[in-house]
């Protein structure tokens, strides 16, 4: 069974639906994703309605809410506008859980050095993005995905575009000892990032 792939992105301004791999490619492992709080499961999407493994995960994690969204120009009103909104860098105050039932798509997440990691999602892939992580979403060149959205309790779909560093969940995420002991900022010429170690945690 083919598992999810992830890699560091180039800085090209080409169509966001393209892979945007570096040359040579710099892959990112599942263990590296775990270090920034991103978790992954490979499930059988053909039996999502009765899958005992999915039910077990939902019970363990408390994912009581579920719905299904189809992202395609013939299924989603204001398709191109919605894609642009999804691709704006943002965070949520709760974990984001997505399970791909059909098609394919990309989630991009920031690592602790503020570099973009692209996660290629295909049928059967499920991931959890932690509250407070900066991320964005797009379909790939197939322009189609059908995904299950899971949530603890009643869903809250509100997204907060970057900068959103004043939220408690962002501060907690940014100061988690297992993820980020670094603070990234642009140089004066905006050409690249410098990294400064924090001497204290935020409260």
C-alpha positions as CSV (number, residue, x, y, z in Angstrom):
1,X,0.0,0.0,0.0
2,X,1.5,3.4,-1.1
3,X,2.0,5.8,1.8
4,X,1.9,9.5,1.8
5,X,4.8,11.5,0.5
6,X,6.1,14.9,1.8
7,X,8.9,17.2,0.7
8,X,10.4,20.7,1.1
9,X,8.9,23.1,-1.4
10,X,10.7,25.3,-3.9
11,X,10.0,29.1,-4.0
12,X,8.5,29.1,-7.5
13,X,5.5,31.2,-8.3
14,X,4.2,28.6,-10.7
15,X,0.7,27.2,-10.4
16,X,0.1,26.1,-6.8
17,X,-1.3,22.8,-8.0
18,X,2.1,21.7,-9.3
19,X,4.3,19.6,-7.0
20,X,6.9,22.3,-6.3
21,X,9.7,19.9,-5.4
22,X,13.3,21.2,-5.0
23,X,16.0,19.9,-7.3
24,X,17.2,17.6,-6.0
25,X,14.2,16.6,-4.0
26,X,14.4,16.9,-0.2
27,X,11.9,14.4,1.2
28,X,10.4,14.7,4.7
29,X,9.7,11.5,6.7
30,X,6.7,10.7,8.9
31,X,8.9,11.0,11.9
32,X,9.9,14.5,10.9
33,X,6.3,15.4,10.5
34,X,5.5,14.0,14.0
35,X,8.1,16.4,15.4
36,X,6.0,19.3,14.3
37,X,2.8,17.7,15.5
38,X,1.5,16.3,12.2
39,X,0.2,12.7,12.5
40,X,-0.7,10.3,9.7
41,X,-2.8,7.1,9.2
42,X,-3.3,5.0,6.1
43,X,-6.8,3.6,6.0
44,X,-9.1,1.7,3.6
45,X,-11.2,4.4,2.1
46,X,-13.4,1.9,0.2
47,X,-14.9,0.9,3.6
48,X,-14.9,4.2,5.4
49,X,-18.5,3.8,6.5
50,X,-17.8,0.6,8.4
51,X,-14.0,0.6,8.9
52,X,-13.3,-0.6,12.5
53,X,-9.9,1.0,12.4
54,X,-11.4,4.4,11.6
55,X,-14.0,3.9,14.4
56,X,-11.2,3.0,16.9
57,X,-9.3,6.2,16.0
58,X,-12.5,8.3,16.3
59,X,-13.2,6.8,19.8
60,X,-9.6,7.2,21.0
61,X,-9.3,10.8,19.8
62,X,-12.9,11.9,20.5
63,X,-13.7,12.8,16.9
64,X,-17.5,12.9,17.4
65,X,-18.3,15.1,14.4
66,X,-17.9,14.0,10.8
67,X,-18.9,15.4,7.4
68,X,-17.7,15.0,3.8
69,X,-16.7,17.7,1.4
70,X,-16.1,17.4,-2.3
71,X,-13.7,19.9,-3.8
72,X,-14.3,20.1,-7.6
73,X,-15.5,22.9,-9.8
74,X,-18.8,21.2,-10.5
75,X,-19.4,20.4,-6.8
76,X,-18.1,23.3,-4.8
77,X,-19.8,26.7,-5.3
78,X,-17.3,29.6,-6.0
79,X,-14.6,26.9,-6.6
80,X,-11.7,29.1,-7.6
81,X,-12.5,31.7,-4.9
82,X,-12.6,28.9,-2.3
83,X,-9.3,27.5,-3.4
84,X,-7.7,30.9,-3.0
85,X,-9.1,31.2,0.5
86,X,-7.9,27.7,1.4
87,X,-4.4,28.6,0.1
88,X,-4.0,31.6,2.3
89,X,-1.5,30.8,5.1
90,X,-3.6,30.5,8.3
91,X,-4.1,28.6,11.5
92,X,-7.0,27.2,13.5
93,X,-7.7,27.1,17.2
94,X,-8.4,23.4,17.0
95,X,-6.8,20.4,15.3
96,X,-7.6,19.9,11.7
97,X,-8.3,16.3,10.7
98,X,-8.8,15.3,7.1
99,X,-9.3,11.9,5.5
100,X,-9.1,11.6,1.7
101,X,-11.8,9.3,0.4
102,X,-11.2,10.0,-3.4
103,X,-8.8,12.0,-5.5
104,X,-5.8,13.8,-4.2
105,X,-4.6,17.1,-2.7
106,X,-1.8,19.0,-1.0
107,X,-1.5,20.3,2.6
108,X,1.5,22.6,3.1
109,X,2.8,23.2,6.7
110,X,5.6,25.3,8.1
111,X,8.5,23.6,9.9
112,X,10.2,25.1,12.9
113,X,12.5,27.1,10.6
114,X,9.5,28.5,8.8
115,X,10.1,26.5,5.6
116,X,7.2,25.0,3.7
117,X,6.7,21.3,3.7
118,X,4.3,19.9,1.1
119,X,2.3,16.8,2.1
120,X,0.8,14.9,-0.9
121,X,-2.5,13.4,0.2
122,X,-4.1,10.5,-1.8
123,X,-7.0,8.1,-1.3
124,X,-6.8,6.5,2.1
125,X,-4.5,9.1,3.7
126,X,-5.6,10.7,7.0
127,X,-3.7,13.4,8.8
128,X,-4.1,15.6,11.9
129,X,-2.7,19.1,11.8
130,X,-2.2,20.5,15.3
131,X,-4.0,23.7,16.5
132,X,-1.7,26.7,16.0
133,X,0.3,25.4,13.1
134,X,0.5,27.6,10.0
135,X,-0.7,25.8,7.0
136,X,-2.6,26.0,3.7
137,X,-4.4,23.6,1.3
138,X,-4.8,23.1,-2.4
139,X,-6.0,20.5,-4.9
140,X,-3.3,19.1,-7.2
141,X,-3.4,19.1,-11.0
142,X,-6.2,16.5,-10.9
143,X,-8.5,19.2,-9.5
144,X,-10.5,16.8,-7.5
145,X,-10.7,15.5,-3.9
146,X,-13.4,14.1,-1.7
147,X,-12.5,14.3,2.0
148,X,-13.9,13.5,5.4
149,X,-13.7,16.2,8.0
150,X,-13.5,15.2,11.6
151,X,-13.8,17.3,14.7
152,X,-14.0,17.0,18.5
153,X,-17.5,18.3,19.4
154,X,-19.2,20.9,17.3
155,X,-17.1,22.0,14.3
156,X,-15.5,25.5,14.2
157,X,-14.3,26.3,10.7
158,X,-12.9,29.8,11.5
159,X,-9.4,30.3,10.0
160,X,-7.0,33.1,11.1
161,X,-4.7,34.2,8.4
162,X,-1.0,34.9,9.3
163,X,0.0,36.9,11.3
164,X,-1.9,35.3,14.1
165,X,0.8,34.9,16.7
166,X,-1.2,36.4,19.6
167,X,-3.5,33.4,20.0
168,X,-2.8,31.2,22.9
169,X,-2.8,28.1,20.8
170,X,-0.1,29.6,18.5
171,X,2.0,30.5,21.5
172,X,1.7,27.0,22.9
173,X,2.5,25.5,19.6
174,X,5.5,27.7,19.0
175,X,7.0,27.1,22.5
176,X,6.4,23.3,22.6
177,X,9.8,21.9,23.5
178,X,9.4,19.1,21.0
179,X,8.7,21.4,18.1
180,X,10.1,24.9,18.0
181,X,13.0,26.3,20.0
182,X,13.5,28.8,17.2
183,X,12.0,32.0,15.9
184,X,12.2,32.8,12.2
185,X,12.2,36.3,10.8
186,X,13.0,38.0,7.4
187,X,16.2,39.8,6.9
188,X,15.9,43.5,6.0
189,X,16.2,42.7,2.3
190,X,13.5,40.1,2.6
191,X,15.7,37.7,0.6
192,X,15.9,34.9,3.1
193,X,15.3,33.8,6.7
194,X,17.5,34.0,9.7
195,X,17.0,31.9,12.8
196,X,17.4,33.2,16.3
197,X,17.2,30.9,19.4
198,X,14.7,32.0,22.0
199,X,16.1,32.4,25.5
200,X,12.8,32.1,27.3
201,X,9.4,30.7,26.6
202,X,6.3,32.8,26.0
203,X,3.5,32.8,28.5
